[in-house]
Amino acid sequence: MPYVIGANCIDVTDRACLDVCPVDAIYVGERKSYINVNECIDCGACEPECPVDAIFVDRKARDDAFVADSIAFFSETLPGRAAPLGDPGGAATVGEVGVDTPLVAGFTGP
């Protein structure tokens, strides 16, 4: 996985990273955003735009739980949805997802 959005993004409404992603690979949940590994082209445009330093390269994983969680957002059925999100071909095709993984939904801080 090229880039991951970690805990610092939870409950932050700044979405500057979405505006700079050239392939629309950043999806919005309820409390945080997620990067689709299969759609991300590893360009790194999103990383410097994040005002809370939440985006990082998975090879430099600061929190392995969020690496696995990012994969789960797309591969597992999220609460209230009938099927996994998968690889829809860009966030604009689905709009804001409006739900999070159980890890993020229940996150209360470090």
Steps between C-alpha positions, in 0.01 A plus 500: 500500500655830402342752740289467814293751695547453872339601827584870471230529233218386728245777551698746285288666233783641287500307174783669311637156409189425293553808285854402399451126435531463121320163493222563755624218726409660834159403637315674783352301786310651790793591726805467269614447143657189345734445204415213264824307444385366164419845365786702653791560260750572780561858380515645852305816417270448800767466769623862516143635479388337824497766775507240779775272365259205471618368162807281482663240278411150617867401488550752780193383689463678828195300597450155350137498616418776251678324213275195551200725563548678169489166319192397699311817399495376140505122544252440784131583517463822698214553746175576319631395158402187309843421353864609519584827325772333294659706224225721356735697276517826692336663798278719283317191377371423851508837677557518871471150644379634835609203712829381641665177594435378855851614601435860397135508610601398852825696517529720808865602476843364574 
